Every structure is written in C-alpha cells, then in structure tokens.
Amino acid sequence: MWAVIPARYGSKGLRNKNIKKINGIHLIGYSILISHKIKDIKKIIFSSDSNKYLNIAKKYGCDYLHKRSKVNSSSKASELSVFQELLNEFIIKDQPIPKYIVHFRPTTPLRKKATIEKAINYFKKIKNDCTSFRTVSELSNPAFRYNRIINGKLSALTKKDFALDKWFKNRQFFQKTYVCNCVVDIYKSQNILKGTLFGNNVKPYIIKDYKNDVDELDDFKLIEHYIKMKNFKI
C-alpha cells in the first residue's frame, strides 16, 4: 500500500496554497508526515509539476518524487490521469506497483493517525467487495434541503420543483446525506490502469473528525486556530 500526495503548482484561488505554512509546516508536509506514521504504508510518493514543490517535499522524507508531464499539469487534468501516469512510470521501469493506493490530498492537512489506521483496517476487511473506499462525514443539514436557482427562482435540489414548502421540513424527516471528506481515499491500482478511479462500488467509512478543507486564506486561519485550541499534533 502506497501513499500518494499530489500537488499541482497552479491554483486558481489562493496562489501557492500547497506550500503555504500552517503552524510552521508546509501544507504538503502534513500529508507526508502523517504517512510516515502509518505502518501499512510502505512507500510515500509525492507528485507535482513544480520542482520547487518537489524539493520541499523531499525535505519531509518522500520515497519517490514524481515529476508530472505537461499534459497532466493543467487545471483540466484529472486525478485519474495523474495516477495512471504515475503507475505507468513504474511499469515502464519494470518496477513493482502496489495493489492499493492511499490518496492524501494536501488540502486536508489535519488527519488523526488513529482514524487513518481504523479506516485502513476496515478497508482490509472489505477490500474484495468494493472498487474503492472513501471516508465520509454526515451533513448536519441534509442535502435534500439545499436549493438550485433556475430562471431566477429557487428550486429543489433533486428535481425541478419550485414549491419549496415540502422541502423545508425538519431535518429528521429526510434521509441522512454524506460528503466525502478526503481524509482517506483508497484506490485499486488494477482499476486505475483499466480507467477508473472510484468504480461503481465505493464503500463509505463514516468518521466524525474535524472537517478541514483548505481553499482560501481564511481556511488557513481557521485551521491554525483549531491546532492551538485542540493542541493538535501529527
């Protein structure tokens, strides 16, 4: 099982967010450092189109640095194509590839070692009955109560329906909904090489950890505050 941390240089939102520091650690550093602490992870791969990013990642102790091709360095490049390129690079070199890949996105820096280990242990029990595996968080406000705007009017989310009274019942009325939180995503290399990242049988693992996603400057401030308040340590 390998950990793969991909970080592209370009960012349409916050410039160079992947190498900005939180509490003295680069954003990409959090994912690399936690990978070192997980016994099931046998190799840590960092993938980027930026030599600067690769050099920073090297300081945190990666086993392999993957320099992306130009075609996989644009904002339009898919995660699947990046993973395919990485695996094919090892195949071309006649080197072994892992059965499973743990995808750690740098934009979710705060991961608990215990949570990752529990998730991986659960995956190992059901690995033959899934195409991939993702940790999820329950939405406090069910997604069925969200809205779209169609022709300047609020509509229900799941279908074109402007009669919103029936969609604003107590949340207990609706089925629970979940969001993938990017804490732990596990893929199968054989499926990636066949052209799918998630597949049609994705098994969820519900966690209640602090949901953190870095996209804007305010997100850095919130996470720094959380680290200080909770004395969070990798």
C-alpha positions in Angstrom: 0.0 0.0 0.0 1.4 3.3 -1.1 0.5 6.8 -0.1 0.3 9.3 -2.9 0.2 13.1 -2.3 -0.4 15.1 -5.5 0.1 18.9 -5.5 -0.1 21.0 -8.6 1.7 24.3 -8.8 -1.1 26.3 -10.3 -4.0 27.4 -8.1 -7.0 29.5 -9.3 -7.8 30.5 -5.8 -5.0 31.1 -3.3 -1.6 31.3 -5.0 0.9 28.6 -4.0 -1.5 27.4 -1.3 0.0 23.9 -1.3 3.3 25.2 0.1 1.9 27.8 2.5 2.7 27.1 6.1 0.3 26.2 8.9 1.9 26.3 12.4 5.4 26.2 10.7 4.7 23.2 8.5 4.1 23.4 4.7 0.6 22.3 3.7 2.0 19.4 1.7 4.2 18.5 4.7 1.2 17.5 6.8 0.2 14.7 4.5 3.7 13.4 4.1 4.5 13.5 7.8 1.3 11.5 8.7 2.1 9.0 6.0 5.4 8.1 7.9 3.4 7.1 10.9 1.1 4.6 9.2 2.6 1.1 9.3 0.5 -0.2 6.3 2.0 2.5 4.1 5.2 1.1 2.6 6.1 3.9 0.2 5.3 7.6 0.1 5.0 9.3 -3.3 4.8 13.0 -4.0 3.6 14.1 -7.4 3.9 17.6 -8.8 4.7 19.7 -11.9 6.8 22.1 -9.8 10.5 21.5 -9.0 10.1 23.9 -6.1 7.3 21.7 -4.6 9.3 18.5 -5.2 12.3 20.0 -3.4 10.1 21.0 -0.4 8.5 17.5 -0.4 11.9 15.9 -0.4 12.8 17.6 2.9 9.8 15.8 4.5 11.2 12.4 3.5 9.3 11.1 0.5 10.4 7.8 -1.0 9.7 8.8 -4.6 9.2 12.2 -6.3 7.1 12.1 -9.4 7.5 15.0 -11.9 4.3 15.3 -13.9 4.2 15.7 -17.7 2.8 18.9 -19.1 -0.4 17.3 -20.1 -1.1 16.3 -16.5 -0.1 19.7 -15.1 -3.0 21.7 -16.3 -6.1 22.5 -14.2 -8.1 20.3 -16.6 -6.0 17.2 -15.9 -8.0 14.6 -14.0 -6.9 12.8 -10.8 -7.2 9.6 -12.7 -4.8 10.6 -15.4 -2.2 11.6 -12.8 -2.4 8.2 -11.1 -2.3 6.4 -14.4 0.9 8.3 -15.4 2.5 7.5 -12.0 1.8 3.8 -12.2 2.8 3.6 -15.8 6.1 5.2 -14.9 6.9 2.3 -12.6 5.7 -0.3 -15.1 7.9 1.2 -17.8 10.9 1.0 -15.5 9.9 -2.6 -14.8 9.4 -1.9 -11.1 6.6 -3.3 -8.9 3.4 -1.3 -8.2 1.2 -1.6 -5.2 -2.2 -3.3 -5.1 -3.7 -0.3 -3.2 -3.0 3.5 -3.2 -4.0 5.8 -0.3 -4.7 9.2 -1.7 -3.9 12.0 0.7 -4.9 15.4 -0.6 -2.7 18.2 0.8 -5.8 20.4 1.2 -7.0 18.2 4.0 -4.0 18.6 6.3 -5.4 17.6 9.7 -5.6 13.8 9.9 -5.6 11.7 13.0 -3.3 8.6 13.0 -5.9 6.6 14.8 -8.6 7.5 12.2 -6.4 6.5 9.3 -5.4 3.2 10.9 -9.1 2.3 11.7 -10.1 3.2 8.2 -7.3 1.1 6.6 -8.1 -1.8 8.9 -11.8 -1.6 7.9 -10.8 -1.4 4.2 -8.7 -4.6 4.5 -11.8 -6.5 5.7 -14.0 -5.4 2.8 -11.4 -4.9 0.0 -12.6 -7.8 -2.1 -16.2 -6.4 -2.0 -15.5 -2.8 -3.3 -14.0 -0.9 -6.2 -12.7 1.8 -3.9 -13.1 3.3 -0.4 -13.7 6.8 0.9 -14.2 8.3 4.3 -17.3 10.5 4.7 -18.9 12.9 7.1 -22.6 13.2 7.8 -24.1 16.5 6.7 -25.8 18.2 9.7 -28.3 19.8 7.2 -29.4 17.0 4.7 -28.6 17.8 1.1 -32.3 17.4 0.2 -32.9 20.8 1.8 -30.4 22.6 -0.4 -31.5 24.6 -3.5 -30.6 25.4 -7.0 -31.5 28.7 -8.8 -33.4 28.1 -12.1 -34.6 31.0 -14.2 -34.1 33.4 -11.2 -36.2 31.2 -8.8 -35.2 28.9 -6.0 -35.8 25.2 -6.9 -35.4 22.0 -5.0 -32.0 20.3 -5.5 -33.1 16.9 -6.6 -35.6 17.9 -9.2 -37.1 21.0 -10.8 -39.6 21.9 -8.2 -40.4 25.5 -7.1 -42.9 24.5 -4.4 -40.5 24.7 -1.6 -42.8 24.2 1.4 -42.4 20.5 1.3 -38.6 20.7 1.2 -38.3 22.7 4.4 -39.5 20.2 6.9 -37.4 19.2 9.9 -34.1 17.6 9.0 -35.2 14.4 10.8 -37.8 14.0 8.0 -35.1 13.4 5.4 -32.7 10.6 4.8 -29.2 11.2 6.0 -26.7 12.5 3.5 -22.9 12.5 3.5 -20.0 14.3 2.0 -16.6 12.8 1.1 -14.2 14.5 3.4 -10.9 13.4 1.7 -9.3 12.2 4.9 -8.7 8.7 3.5 -9.4 7.6 -0.1 -8.1 4.2 -1.2 -8.0 3.0 -4.8 -7.0 -0.2 -6.5 -4.1 0.0 -9.0 -5.7 -2.6 -11.3 -8.8 -0.4 -11.6 -6.7 2.7 -12.2 -4.9 1.0 -15.1 -8.3 0.0 -16.5 -9.5 3.5 -16.5 -11.5 4.0 -13.3 -10.5 5.7 -10.0 -13.6 5.1 -7.9 -15.6 2.5 -9.8 -19.2 1.6 -9.2 -18.9 0.0 -5.8 -17.4 2.7 -3.5 -17.6 1.7 0.2 -18.0 4.5 2.7 -16.5 4.8 6.2 -18.2 7.3 8.4 -16.0 9.5 10.6 -16.7 12.4 12.9 -13.3 14.1 12.8 -13.0 17.8 12.3 -13.8 18.6 8.7 -10.9 20.7 7.2 -10.5 21.8 3.6 -8.0 24.5 2.6 -9.1 26.7 -0.3 -8.9 30.3 0.9 -6.7 32.3 3.3 -9.4 32.2 5.9 -9.2 28.4 5.9 -5.6 28.6 7.0 -6.6 30.9 9.9 -9.3 28.6 11.0 -7.1 25.5 11.0 -4.3 27.4 12.8 -6.9 28.3 15.5 -8.1 24.7 15.7 -4.5 23.4 16.1 -3.9 25.8 19.0 -7.3 25.2 20.7 -7.0 21.4 20.4 -3.2 21.2 20.7 -3.3 19.1 17.6 -0.1 17.2 16.7 0.8 15.0 13.8 
